[in-house]
Amino acid sequence: MAQPQTQYEIRALNALAFPKGRQPRCELTGLPATVECETPHITLYYATREHAEQAWHGIMNKIAPLLGPLRASAVVVGSEEDRAKRDYTLNMSKRALIDLCQQEASKFLVAGRYELAIPGAIQAISFLKDIHGDGAMEMVPPYLQLAEANLGLGRFQQAEEFLSLANWSVLKNPDCSNAIRSQLHRNFGKLYSAKGKLDEALQELAKDIYCSSLEVGPEHVDTSAGYYHMASIFYTQHRIENALAFYDKVVDIWYKFLASVRNDTELAESLSESQLQEGMDMLS
């Protein structure tokens, strides 16, 4: 069977084709572009061929057909009502793409393909800035996705930068949900743990458990991840009794949840793929 035609082509960028000082910037890094990725719908620019491949397989293969019309120059014609309708349509399209970008990033995070999770989260942030501006609370989830991806890649400085941006957005929005605060503290805890700052990690994870308990309760599977990460740190510190107590707490929470699923299968459907994967990782 014949293989489908490649839908994109990456080639060196001709810098002379652009006015001085107007050379395109990389979609992922913001650095000056050296290659272009041409698709039937839009031409995209990247710092390196590797960045172009990463972006294409991470998200652009899904959104390129829609990205072209969104970035096309607006036609300033028609009545005020026509322009308002066009702006509304553009915003709704961007909101749909934000959901898709974050779903793709989450999918790659669950699979441990951290490099491919980055493009979707970055693109989601770009759309969110267009709609809400810098510092909006809606930008926290993709910032956390970028932090998690960089943590997985061992890029601790980049992870901390994205967590700081997420924290700034949370501080600007006091009505931020406890679920978001929980995820923020959990990621800070994982970062400090990876850097060997175990006492600071425990403090962040205690805040994670507190916020998660306020949101869903101390016996919920969402909260169990905080107990698990604290147990792992206690074990590293040779505080074995504390570690075993927290590991037992995790097992007890999941045992009760799985027992409930036997009577109500819809409970399992309430968990996302990432939550199920996290549960399997903790119990294995």
Disulfide bonds with the S-S distance in Angstrom:
none
